[in-house]
Amino acid sequence: MTSSTARHDPPRRLVVQQSFPEPRPTTNPYIVMLRHALEAVPELEVRTWSWRRALLGRYDVLHVHWPEYQVQASTPLRTAARQVLFAALLAKLAVRRVPIVRTQHNVQPPSGLSRRQKVLLGWFERRTALRIALNDDTAAVVGANTVVVPHGHYRDWFAAYPRAELRPDTFGYFGLVRRYKNVEGLMTAFSALEGDVRLRIAGKPSSQELTTSLETRAAADPRIELSLAFLTDAELVQVATGCALVVLPYTHMHNSGSVLASLSLGTPVLVPATPTNAALAEEVGPGWVLQFEGDLAPADLRRALEQAQTVDRSTGPDLSRRGWEGTGSAHLDAYRVALGQAPATGRPQDVRHARPQEQVSARA
């Protein structure tokens, strides 16, 4: 056959095994939007998680988001079974030289891990070829072999839901209620704040003990409204758009989808002062990301509420760097880097593209 008539088959698609299963109504919206962005890339084949696919399937890259989920379960027996499967998976990846790519959602390991879990996750970390950070500060903390693909906004995700009538005297909190999110500290600071103001807290607590604590505090202040249940997207939109300011007083905060959800809905946020939040405040424009130092105080709430009432909600914050258009191709670049098929590329001012990070020490 001559060269003029030779057929050229299209290049094989890169097969990526994701660590998340088929999305459900309660799945983190970031995961759902990421899946859609990846499936829009012709060069990629995306496979959702099952132990059978992970252990028996053939794929080029394993992409993991929260590795601790693979080594824990609801009962001791199921936890032990998962740990055996996870060890078998890591052995398979080592034998077949399949690289692991990890999205670094958190920089600190989860608390309460057993010795066996720590050993398995340590093995996982050593086998990880490349990390994807959601912001520059995470990349600096994590260090070498890291690329940056910013966390996208939620504007399209929430676009179909009706907005609530704005209550300019109201603070809001939404999302899962966990100890480190310091909702009790928010309630304490708010109750010490004088004036005709209100606080609405909506989200499912992580324990009955925490539920009881929140209910006891709310009973002592009639200005506090509680909705202690899992929020649908429509309910989240009502909470976020109905308040003048969303307050997220976490004791430690690095990446927060709730911050971007609030901004996507055109509501300012009050958050702890961190390098990540300072960079986000500069990125989105004045008045949208407000920060406090140390323990949250009534004066912080008062000041932030006054500032939040001055922003132009008709235009909203600048989220132009948070579109999802380039997310899929940026992940494809990262997978190719992990496979050794391409060098890390991109310009410092364009973190949509994969680029290496210099090794630096972690910042507190």
TAPEKA-V914139 format. One record per residue. N is the residue number from 0. RES is the residue in one small letter. OMEGA is omega as a letter, one per 40 degrees, with the letter a starting at -180 (* if undefined). Layout:
BEGIN
N;RES;OMEGA + N;RES;OMEGA
END
This chain:
BEGIN
0;m;a + 1;t;a + 2;s;a + 3;s;a + 4;t;a + 5;a;i + 6;r;i + 7;h;i + 8;d;i + 9;p;a + 10;p;i + 11;r;i + 12;r;i + 13;l;a + 14;v;a + 15;v;i + 16;q;i + 17;q;i + 18;s;i + 19;f;i + 20;p;i + 21;e;a + 22;p;i + 23;r;i + 24;p;a + 25;t;a + 26;t;i + 27;n;a + 28;p;i + 29;y;a + 30;i;a + 31;v;a + 32;m;i + 33;l;i + 34;r;i + 35;h;a + 36;a;i + 37;l;a + 38;e;i + 39;a;a + 40;v;a + 41;p;a + 42;e;a + 43;l;i + 44;e;a + 45;v;i + 46;r;i + 47;t;a + 48;w;i + 49;s;i + 50;w;i + 51;r;i + 52;r;a + 53;a;a + 54;l;a + 55;l;a + 56;g;i + 57;r;a + 58;y;a + 59;d;a + 60;v;i + 61;l;i + 62;h;a + 63;v;a + 64;h;i + 65;w;a + 66;p;i + 67;e;i + 68;y;a + 69;q;a + 70;v;i + 71;q;a + 72;a;a + 73;s;i + 74;t;i + 75;p;a + 76;l;i + 77;r;i + 78;t;i + 79;a;i + 80;a;i + 81;r;a + 82;q;i + 83;v;i + 84;l;a + 85;f;i + 86;a;i + 87;a;i + 88;l;a + 89;l;i + 90;a;i + 91;k;a + 92;l;i + 93;a;a + 94;v;a + 95;r;i + 96;r;i + 97;v;a + 98;p;i + 99;i;i + 100;v;a + 101;r;i + 102;t;a + 103;q;i + 104;h;a + 105;n;i + 106;v;i + 107;q;i + 108;p;i + 109;p;i + 110;s;i + 111;g;i + 112;l;i + 113;s;i + 114;r;a + 115;r;i + 116;q;i + 117;k;i + 118;v;a + 119;l;i + 120;l;i + 121;g;i + 122;w;i + 123;f;a + 124;e;i + 125;r;a + 126;r;a + 127;t;a + 128;a;a + 129;l;i + 130;r;i + 131;i;i + 132;a;a + 133;l;i + 134;n;a + 135;d;a + 136;d;i + 137;t;a + 138;a;i + 139;a;i + 140;v;a + 141;v;i + 142;g;a + 143;a;i + 144;n;a + 145;t;i + 146;v;a + 147;v;i + 148;v;a + 149;p;i + 150;h;a + 151;g;i + 152;h;a + 153;y;a + 154;r;i + 155;d;a + 156;w;a + 157;f;a + 158;a;a + 159;a;a + 160;y;i + 161;p;i + 162;r;i + 163;a;i + 164;e;a + 165;l;i + 166;r;a + 167;p;i + 168;d;a + 169;t;i + 170;f;i + 171;g;i + 172;y;i + 173;f;i + 174;g;i + 175;l;a + 176;v;i + 177;r;a + 178;r;a + 179;y;i + 180;k;i + 181;n;i + 182;v;i + 183;e;i + 184;g;i + 185;l;a + 186;m;i + 187;t;i + 188;a;a + 189;f;a + 190;s;i + 191;a;a + 192;l;a + 193;e;i + 194;g;a + 195;d;a + 196;v;a + 197;r;i + 198;l;i + 199;r;i + 200;i;a + 201;a;i + 202;g;a + 203;k;i + 204;p;a + 205;s;a + 206;s;i + 207;q;i + 208;e;i + 209;l;i + 210;t;a + 211;t;i + 212;s;a + 213;l;a + 214;e;i + 215;t;i + 216;r;a + 217;a;i + 218;a;a + 219;a;a + 220;d;a + 221;p;i + 222;r;a + 223;i;i + 224;e;a + 225;l;i + 226;s;a + 227;l;i + 228;a;i + 229;f;a + 230;l;i + 231;t;i + 232;d;a + 233;a;i + 234;e;i + 235;l;i + 236;v;i + 237;q;a + 238;v;a + 239;a;a + 240;t;a + 241;g;a + 242;c;i + 243;a;a + 244;l;i + 245;v;a + 246;v;a + 247;l;a + 248;p;a + 249;y;i + 250;t;i + 251;h;a + 252;m;i + 253;h;i + 254;n;i + 255;s;i + 256;g;a + 257;s;i + 258;v;a + 259;l;i + 260;a;i + 261;s;a + 262;l;i + 263;s;i + 264;l;i + 265;g;i + 266;t;i + 267;p;a + 268;v;i + 269;l;a + 270;v;i + 271;p;i + 272;a;i + 273;t;i + 274;p;i + 275;t;a + 276;n;i + 277;a;i + 278;a;i + 279;l;i + 280;a;i + 281;e;a + 282;e;a + 283;v;i + 284;g;a + 285;p;i + 286;g;a + 287;w;i + 288;v;a + 289;l;a + 290;q;i + 291;f;i + 292;e;i + 293;g;i + 294;d;i + 295;l;a + 296;a;i + 297;p;i + 298;a;i + 299;d;i + 300;l;a + 301;r;a + 302;r;a + 303;a;i + 304;l;i + 305;e;i + 306;q;a + 307;a;a + 308;q;a + 309;t;a + 310;v;i + 311;d;a + 312;r;i + 313;s;i + 314;t;i + 315;g;i + 316;p;i + 317;d;i + 318;l;a + 319;s;i + 320;r;a + 321;r;i + 322;g;a + 323;w;a + 324;e;a + 325;g;a + 326;t;a + 327;g;a + 328;s;i + 329;a;i + 330;h;i + 331;l;i + 332;d;a + 333;a;i + 334;y;i + 335;r;i + 336;v;a + 337;a;i + 338;l;a + 339;g;a + 340;q;a + 341;a;i + 342;p;i + 343;a;a + 344;t;i + 345;g;a + 346;r;a + 347;p;a + 348;q;a + 349;d;a + 350;v;i + 351;r;a + 352;h;a + 353;a;i + 354;r;a + 355;p;i + 356;q;i + 357;e;i + 358;q;i + 359;v;i + 360;s;i + 361;a;i + 362;r;i + 363;a;*
END
